[in-house]
Amino acid sequence: MGQVLHGSTKTTHAIRAELQRSQASVSSLARKYGINEKTP
């Protein structure tokens, strides 16, 4: 069964998990995924 996401959602469970375990800077991750730095 797939994920049901809100219409304005930009991150999935997989992306959020990657953000949490990444060693990259917040600003570089925000640029990579097209999200606000405050989101991660």
C-alpha distance matrix in Angstrom:
0.0 3.8 6.9 9.2 12.6 16.1 18.1 20.5 18.2 19.4 17.7 14.3 13.8 14.9 17.9 19.0 19.0 21.1 23.4 24.0 25.0 26.9 30.7 31.1 32.7 31.0 32.6 31.5 27.9 28.1 29.6 27.1 24.1 26.2 25.9 28.8 30.3 29.9 26.1 25.6
3.8 0.0 3.8 6.5 9.4 13.1 14.9 17.0 14.7 15.7 14.2 11.0 11.3 12.3 14.9 16.2 16.8 18.6 20.6 21.8 23.0 24.4 28.2 28.3 29.8 27.9 29.3 28.2 24.6 24.7 26.1 23.6 20.5 22.4 22.3 25.3 27.0 26.7 22.9 22.6
6.9 3.8 0.0 3.8 6.1 9.8 12.1 13.9 11.4 12.7 11.3 8.2 8.7 10.7 12.8 13.6 14.8 16.8 18.3 19.4 21.2 22.6 26.3 26.3 27.4 25.2 26.7 26.0 22.3 22.0 23.7 21.7 18.3 20.0 19.4 22.1 23.9 23.3 19.5 19.5
9.2 6.5 3.8 0.0 3.8 6.9 9.3 11.7 10.0 12.3 11.8 9.7 10.9 13.4 14.8 15.3 17.1 19.2 20.1 21.3 23.5 24.8 28.4 28.1 28.7 26.1 27.4 27.0 23.5 22.6 24.3 22.7 19.1 20.1 19.3 21.7 23.9 23.1 19.4 20.1
12.6 9.4 6.1 3.8 0.0 3.8 6.3 8.1 6.2 8.9 9.0 7.9 10.1 12.7 13.0 13.4 16.0 17.7 18.0 19.6 22.1 23.0 26.5 25.8 26.1 23.3 24.2 24.1 20.7 19.4 21.2 19.9 16.2 16.8 15.8 18.2 20.5 19.8 16.1 17.2
16.1 13.1 9.8 6.9 3.8 0.0 3.8 5.6 5.3 8.9 10.1 10.3 12.7 15.5 15.1 15.1 18.1 19.8 19.4 21.0 23.9 24.6 27.8 26.8 26.6 23.4 24.1 24.5 21.3 19.4 21.2 20.6 16.8 16.5 15.2 17.1 19.8 18.7 15.4 17.3
18.1 14.9 12.1 9.3 6.3 3.8 0.0 3.8 5.7 8.7 11.1 12.1 15.1 17.3 16.4 17.0 20.2 21.3 20.8 23.0 25.7 25.9 29.0 27.5 27.1 24.0 24.1 24.4 21.5 19.3 20.4 20.1 16.4 15.5 14.8 16.8 20.0 19.5 16.4 18.6
20.5 17.0 13.9 11.7 8.1 5.6 3.8 0.0 3.8 6.4 9.4 11.5 14.6 16.7 15.1 15.3 18.9 19.7 18.6 20.9 23.9 23.7 26.5 24.8 24.1 20.8 20.7 21.3 18.6 16.1 17.3 17.4 13.8 12.5 11.4 13.2 16.5 16.0 13.1 15.7
18.2 14.7 11.4 10.0 6.2 5.3 5.7 3.8 0.0 3.8 5.8 7.7 10.9 13.0 11.4 11.6 15.1 16.1 15.3 17.5 20.3 20.4 23.4 22.0 21.7 18.6 19.0 19.3 16.2 14.2 15.9 15.5 11.7 11.4 10.0 12.2 15.0 14.6 11.2 13.0
19.4 15.7 12.7 12.3 8.9 8.9 8.7 6.4 3.8 0.0 3.8 6.9 10.4 11.5 9.1 10.0 13.6 13.7 12.8 15.6 18.1 17.7 20.6 18.9 18.7 15.8 16.0 15.9 12.9 11.0 12.4 11.7 7.9 7.9 7.2 10.2 12.8 13.2 9.9 11.3
17.7 14.2 11.3 11.8 9.0 10.1 11.1 9.4 5.8 3.8 0.0 3.8 6.8 7.9 5.7 6.4 9.8 10.3 9.8 12.3 14.8 14.8 18.0 16.9 17.2 14.6 15.6 15.3 11.8 10.8 12.9 11.6 8.0 9.5 8.4 11.2 12.8 13.1 9.4 9.5
14.3 11.0 8.2 9.7 7.9 10.3 12.1 11.5 7.7 6.9 3.8 0.0 3.8 5.3 5.2 6.2 8.6 9.9 10.6 12.5 14.5 15.3 18.9 18.4 19.3 17.0 18.5 17.9 14.2 14.0 16.0 14.1 10.8 12.9 12.1 14.8 16.1 16.1 12.4 11.9
13.8 11.3 8.7 10.9 10.1 12.7 15.1 14.6 10.9 10.4 6.8 3.8 0.0 3.8 5.6 5.2 6.2 8.7 9.9 10.7 12.6 14.2 17.9 18.3 19.4 17.5 19.6 19.0 15.2 15.7 18.1 16.1 13.2 15.7 14.5 16.8 17.4 17.0 13.4 12.1
14.9 12.3 10.7 13.4 12.7 15.5 17.3 16.7 13.0 11.5 7.9 5.3 3.8 0.0 3.8 5.5 5.2 6.3 8.7 10.0 10.9 12.1 15.9 16.3 18.1 16.7 18.8 17.5 13.8 15.0 17.0 14.4 12.1 15.2 14.8 17.4 17.7 18.1 14.7 12.8
17.9 14.9 12.8 14.8 13.0 15.1 16.4 15.1 11.4 9.1 5.7 5.2 5.6 3.8 0.0 3.8 5.4 5.0 6.2 8.7 10.1 10.3 13.9 13.6 14.9 13.4 15.1 13.9 10.2 11.2 13.2 10.8 8.5 11.7 11.2 13.9 14.1 14.9 11.7 9.8
19.0 16.2 13.6 15.3 13.4 15.1 17.0 15.3 11.6 10.0 6.4 6.2 5.2 5.5 3.8 0.0 3.8 5.4 5.0 6.3 8.9 9.9 13.4 13.5 14.4 12.4 14.8 14.4 10.7 11.4 14.3 12.7 10.3 13.0 11.4 13.2 12.9 12.9 9.7 7.4
19.0 16.8 14.8 17.1 16.0 18.1 20.2 18.9 15.1 13.6 9.8 8.6 6.2 5.2 5.4 3.8 0.0 3.8 5.4 5.2 6.4 8.6 12.2 13.3 15.0 13.8 16.6 15.8 12.3 14.0 16.6 14.6 12.9 16.0 14.8 16.5 15.7 15.8 12.9 10.0
21.1 18.6 16.8 19.2 17.7 19.8 21.3 19.7 16.1 13.7 10.3 9.9 8.7 6.3 5.0 5.4 3.8 0.0 3.8 5.4 5.3 5.8 9.6 10.3 12.5 11.9 14.4 13.0 9.6 12.0 14.2 11.8 10.9 14.3 13.8 15.8 14.8 15.8 13.3 10.1
23.4 20.6 18.3 20.1 18.0 19.4 20.8 18.6 15.3 12.8 9.8 10.6 9.9 8.7 6.2 5.0 5.4 3.8 0.0 3.8 5.7 5.3 8.5 8.5 9.7 8.5 11.3 10.6 7.2 9.2 12.0 10.6 9.7 12.6 11.3 12.6 11.2 12.1 10.0 6.6
24.0 21.8 19.4 21.3 19.6 21.0 23.0 20.9 17.5 15.6 12.3 12.5 10.7 10.0 8.7 6.3 5.2 5.4 3.8 0.0 3.8 5.7 8.5 9.9 11.1 10.1 13.6 13.4 10.4 12.4 15.5 14.3 13.4 16.1 14.4 15.1 13.2 13.3 11.5 7.8
25.0 23.0 21.2 23.5 22.1 23.9 25.7 23.9 20.3 18.1 14.8 14.5 12.6 10.9 10.1 8.9 6.4 5.3 5.7 3.8 0.0 3.8 6.6 9.1 11.4 11.6 14.9 14.0 11.4 14.3 16.8 15.0 14.9 18.0 16.9 17.9 15.9 16.5 14.9 11.2
26.9 24.4 22.6 24.8 23.0 24.6 25.9 23.7 20.4 17.7 14.8 15.3 14.2 12.1 10.3 9.9 8.6 5.8 5.3 5.7 3.8 0.0 3.8 5.5 8.2 9.2 12.1 10.6 8.6 11.9 13.9 12.2 12.9 16.0 15.4 16.4 14.2 15.7 14.5 10.8
30.7 28.2 26.3 28.4 26.5 27.8 29.0 26.5 23.4 20.6 18.0 18.9 17.9 15.9 13.9 13.4 12.2 9.6 8.5 8.5 6.6 3.8 0.0 3.8 6.7 9.0 11.7 10.4 9.6 13.0 14.7 13.6 15.0 17.7 17.2 17.6 14.9 16.6 16.3 12.7
31.1 28.3 26.3 28.1 25.8 26.8 27.5 24.8 22.0 18.9 16.9 18.4 18.3 16.3 13.6 13.5 13.3 10.3 8.5 9.9 9.1 5.5 3.8 0.0 3.8 6.6 8.4 6.6 6.7 10.1 11.3 10.5 12.5 14.9 14.6 15.1 12.5 14.9 14.8 11.7
32.7 29.8 27.4 28.7 26.1 26.6 27.1 24.1 21.7 18.7 17.2 19.3 19.4 18.1 14.9 14.4 15.0 12.5 9.7 11.1 11.4 8.2 6.7 3.8 0.0 3.8 5.4 5.4 6.3 8.6 10.1 10.7 12.5 14.0 13.3 12.9 9.8 12.3 13.1 10.5
31.0 27.9 25.2 26.1 23.3 23.4 24.0 20.8 18.6 15.8 14.6 17.0 17.5 16.7 13.4 12.4 13.8 11.9 8.5 10.1 11.6 9.2 9.0 6.6 3.8 0.0 3.8 5.5 5.2 6.1 8.7 9.9 10.7 11.7 10.2 9.4 6.2 8.6 9.4 7.2
32.6 29.3 26.7 27.4 24.2 24.1 24.1 20.7 19.0 16.0 15.6 18.5 19.6 18.8 15.1 14.8 16.6 14.4 11.3 13.6 14.9 12.1 11.7 8.4 5.4 3.8 0.0 3.8 5.5 5.1 6.3 8.6 10.1 10.2 9.4 8.5 5.9 9.4 10.6 9.6
31.5 28.2 26.0 27.0 24.1 24.5 24.4 21.3 19.3 15.9 15.3 17.9 19.0 17.5 13.9 14.4 15.8 13.0 10.6 13.4 14.0 10.6 10.4 6.6 5.4 5.5 3.8 0.0 3.8 5.4 5.2 6.1 8.8 9.8 10.2 10.7 8.9 12.4 12.7 11.1
27.9 24.6 22.3 23.5 20.7 21.3 21.5 18.6 16.2 12.9 11.8 14.2 15.2 13.8 10.2 10.7 12.3 9.6 7.2 10.4 11.4 8.6 9.6 6.7 6.3 5.2 5.5 3.8 0.0 3.8 5.4 5.0 6.2 8.2 8.2 9.4 8.0 11.0 10.2 8.3
28.1 24.7 22.0 22.6 19.4 19.4 19.3 16.1 14.2 11.0 10.8 14.0 15.7 15.0 11.2 11.4 14.0 12.0 9.2 12.4 14.3 11.9 13.0 10.1 8.6 6.1 5.1 5.4 3.8 0.0 3.8 5.5 5.4 5.6 4.9 5.8 5.3 8.6 8.0 7.6
29.6 26.1 23.7 24.3 21.2 21.2 20.4 17.3 15.9 12.4 12.9 16.0 18.1 17.0 13.2 14.3 16.6 14.2 12.0 15.5 16.8 13.9 14.7 11.3 10.1 8.7 6.3 5.2 5.4 3.8 0.0 3.8 5.6 5.1 6.7 8.1 8.3 11.9 11.5 11.3
27.1 23.6 21.7 22.7 19.9 20.6 20.1 17.4 15.5 11.7 11.6 14.1 16.1 14.4 10.8 12.7 14.6 11.8 10.6 14.3 15.0 12.2 13.6 10.5 10.7 9.9 8.6 6.1 5.0 5.5 3.8 0.0 3.8 5.8 8.0 10.6 10.8 14.0 12.8 11.8
24.1 20.5 18.3 19.1 16.2 16.8 16.4 13.8 11.7 7.9 8.0 10.8 13.2 12.1 8.5 10.3 12.9 10.9 9.7 13.4 14.9 12.9 15.0 12.5 12.5 10.7 10.1 8.8 6.2 5.4 5.6 3.8 0.0 3.8 5.6 9.0 10.1 12.6 10.5 10.2
26.2 22.4 20.0 20.1 16.8 16.5 15.5 12.5 11.4 7.9 9.5 12.9 15.7 15.2 11.7 13.0 16.0 14.3 12.6 16.1 18.0 16.0 17.7 14.9 14.0 11.7 10.2 9.8 8.2 5.6 5.1 5.8 3.8 0.0 3.8 7.0 9.2 11.8 10.3 11.2
25.9 22.3 19.4 19.3 15.8 15.2 14.8 11.4 10.0 7.2 8.4 12.1 14.5 14.8 11.2 11.4 14.8 13.8 11.3 14.4 16.9 15.4 17.2 14.6 13.3 10.2 9.4 10.2 8.2 4.9 6.7 8.0 5.6 3.8 0.0 3.8 6.4 8.3 6.6 8.2
28.8 25.3 22.1 21.7 18.2 17.1 16.8 13.2 12.2 10.2 11.2 14.8 16.8 17.4 13.9 13.2 16.5 15.8 12.6 15.1 17.9 16.4 17.6 15.1 12.9 9.4 8.5 10.7 9.4 5.8 8.1 10.6 9.0 7.0 3.8 0.0 3.8 5.3 5.4 7.8
30.3 27.0 23.9 23.9 20.5 19.8 20.0 16.5 15.0 12.8 12.8 16.1 17.4 17.7 14.1 12.9 15.7 14.8 11.2 13.2 15.9 14.2 14.9 12.5 9.8 6.2 5.9 8.9 8.0 5.3 8.3 10.8 10.1 9.2 6.4 3.8 0.0 3.8 5.4 6.3
29.9 26.7 23.3 23.1 19.8 18.7 19.5 16.0 14.6 13.2 13.1 16.1 17.0 18.1 14.9 12.9 15.8 15.8 12.1 13.3 16.5 15.7 16.6 14.9 12.3 8.6 9.4 12.4 11.0 8.6 11.9 14.0 12.6 11.8 8.3 5.3 3.8 0.0 3.8 5.8
26.1 22.9 19.5 19.4 16.1 15.4 16.4 13.1 11.2 9.9 9.4 12.4 13.4 14.7 11.7 9.7 12.9 13.3 10.0 11.5 14.9 14.5 16.3 14.8 13.1 9.4 10.6 12.7 10.2 8.0 11.5 12.8 10.5 10.3 6.6 5.4 5.4 3.8 0.0 3.8
25.6 22.6 19.5 20.1 17.2 17.3 18.6 15.7 13.0 11.3 9.5 11.9 12.1 12.8 9.8 7.4 10.0 10.1 6.6 7.8 11.2 10.8 12.7 11.7 10.5 7.2 9.6 11.1 8.3 7.6 11.3 11.8 10.2 11.2 8.2 7.8 6.3 5.8 3.8 0.0
